[in-house]
Amino acid sequence: MGVVQALRDHLPPGTRIDYLADNALFPYGEQPDAQLIARLDDLIGAQIAERQPDVVVIACNTASTLALTPLRERFRTPFVGCVPPVRWAARVSQSRVIGILATKATVSRPYLKMLHDEFAADCKLIAHGARGLADLAERAFLDESITDAQIMTELDCLFGQPQGDRIDAVGLGCTHYTFLKDAFVRLSPPGVAWLDPASAVARQAALILSRQNPLGDDLGEEMRLTAPPPHADALQRAIRRIGYDRMHVLDNARAQCTRLTV
């Protein structure tokens, strides 16, 4: 959702932004790799065929680190991915100790080590795979109450590691965490830079679109889900804040889109 808001901020008014939320398999960071790659191939392939986008943004670190390469190999549509902002953290860090807050799966995958080795080899990287933060971020997006103690439990696991007190830049390695960023800033040690890559992703998408000559279409933009949401009324109110009037739920059995009444 945070990437959608960044796209609204950086793309020309009237740009059609279709949003597919695979809530049936939330959170991606806890799913087996092979299952995710196959699912992304099927889901995104079907949406490309139906909606004919000019660019596809994979607004998920886990999905990006796993599936960007095979998706780019299969489809001609340009893709923009989200990856943990290790390079950015290294650029701004003075202490040369940087942090990454992400899901457990993102932290454990070799991709994070590759980013560290390539872009921040002179920095100590401290990462924390926080299973609970994605759920808290979703609740924050729905305007549900979240206590500082719940967030501090995860932050303590990052800053409480050896040399964690020297961290001066933390990259958000999960796109859901955008909705907790203000709390992270408020509850973390003073002087820590919190880096959310949503705006950088949106700028890259805007750059790709500026190099194209997209054809106009009569399709209205849509927000699509892969399963009925458990809190439909709250979600309906929340998505209005990022520009969507209604939701649709994909009917996987018929590979069609049926309107969700909320």
C-alpha positions, 0 to 999 in steps of 0.5 A: 500500500505504501508503494501505491501511495508513492506512485500516486505522488510521482506519476502524472495525474490520471495514471491507471494504477491497478493493484493486486494484493495476494492476501490469500498467501499473506505474508509472502515472507513466510512461504516456501520459495518454489511455491511463491515463484510458481504463484507469482508467475501464474498471478502476474501472467494472468494480470498482464494478459488481461490488463496490459500494463506498461510497467509492473511494480513488484511491491514486495521484497520477498517476491522481488528477490525470488521472482524478478529474474524469471518474470523478466525472462518470460514477459516483455513488460518492464518490471520494477522490484523492491529490494532491501535498501542496503546500498542506500544505508551504506551511503548515509551511514557514518558509523559504518554499522547499518541495519535491515528490518525485514521478514525472516525469509528476506533476512535469511535469503542469500540475496541480502548477503549479495547486496551487502557484499556488493554495495556495503562491504565496508559496513557491518550489517545487522539484520532482524527478521521480524515476523510480527511487524507485517501483521502490525503494519496491516493493522496500522493501515486499517487504523487499528490500535497498536501499542508501542510495546509491540513495536519495541519488542521487534526493535529491541531485537535489532538494536539489542544485537552486538554493536546494535547501539552503533546502528545509524541507518536502518533500511526497511526490507518489507513494503508493509513497514511504511505504515510503521515508519513514524513509530520506528522513528519515534521509538528508536535511538536518536539520530537513526535514519530510517530508509523507506525505498517506496519513493525510489521505486515509484521514481523508477516506474515513472522513469520507465513510463516517461520513455514509453508512448503508452496507448490510452485505454478505457479500463478503469483502475482496480484493486484486486484481492485473491481472497475475501478480506477478514475486515472488509469494511475497515479495508474499504475505508483504508483503500479510499485513502490511496485512491481506490473506490472499491475492491474486487476478489479474484475468483480463482476457480473461474479465473475471473474477477467478481465484485466484492460488495462491502 
